[in-house]
Amino acid sequence: MRRTFASLIIVFFVAFPASAQPQEEKAQIVEMTLNPAKSPEPKQKYQLLPKAQEQSDADALPLYEKAVKSLPKDFQREQISQWVKEPLNKLPREQVQSTLQQLGPTLQLVAQAAKCKQCNWPPFKPGTLPENLSEYRKLAYVLALQARFQIAKGQYDQAISTMQIGLAMARHLGEAPTLIQGLVGVAIAGVMMNQAEELIQASNAPSLYGALQDLPRPFINLTKQIELEIANIKKTGNPVLQKMFQEQLRPAHERTRITAKKLDRHIAALQCIEAMRLYAAGHNGEFPKALAAIAEVPIPGDPVTQKPFVYTRTGSKAVLEASAPEGATDKDAMRYELKLIE
């Protein structure tokens, strides 16, 4: 039982880092400068997950394992992480292109894996952690770098395809048997949504409204993994230990649910922003006075609070925000400060 409990505690610290954060932290503010954008024709032109007819019956896991093994031993993790954070106009294109060329075999394998209908993860073994979790994060950052490079070059269709690969990998991880794998999947999907933010702001970028609308909600459902952890606790046969472990893990499981819902909020918020771009394209380049004024497309609500997003407009600027969910910290709130190019 000691080994099982140790693995659960590891998941606890991964799933519930906010407990170590100062309570006065505020919501992260995301500033975005937007161009009006009409809906692409045909409306279903863009997708952020592979289409069913594009998927194969192969197993994705062996391909992901090959991709992980193909990563160079001198993988430039810190450098790639820095490039992913750099403004697009400051990307050292020649260096980035050279790095992506070296990682070409890895990117091809991940692309193949992303188009597999299934990913047959091995069953969970109490007392162990899944293999290569950090390597999947590396793969995500390589995909993020490729998407950013493509956006910087105006290759929007290719960038959307790259994000599609990353989101498919995130979904595969979200279907894995352990909570920690699911959380890695949520994190990877968040990295891809950050690249969607970059694309939305690019000059003459196409609308992603339809592609965002078509994504499944919840994007990753971690209910089964939480239930598996609880079931493993019950196998101890000791009611006292069961109660103690369940009490210790309850905050972690609640935090996990919030984390997954925040991803859905991220997706819904970007869908709202794309709706605002569609509105501006037909209304003299202006934001709507209220979200309810947008008649072109449906406006999603906040999946965390189950209420509409809070929206205010001041001239050519607007704010889209949502409060922190009950039981979370202020840093779990969301705030987008938006302006239109005049």
PyMOL commands that set and color helices and strands:
alter all, ss='L'
color gray80, all
select helices_A, chain A and resi 2-15+17-20+52-54+60-70+77-85+88-90+93-102+104-114+133-152+156-174+179-201+209-213+223-234+239-282+291-293+330-332
alter helices_A, ss='H'
color red, helices_A
select strands_A, chain A and resi 28-34+56-59+116-118+310-314+317-322+334-340
alter strands_A, ss='S'
color yellow, strands_A
deselect
rebuild
show_as cartoon
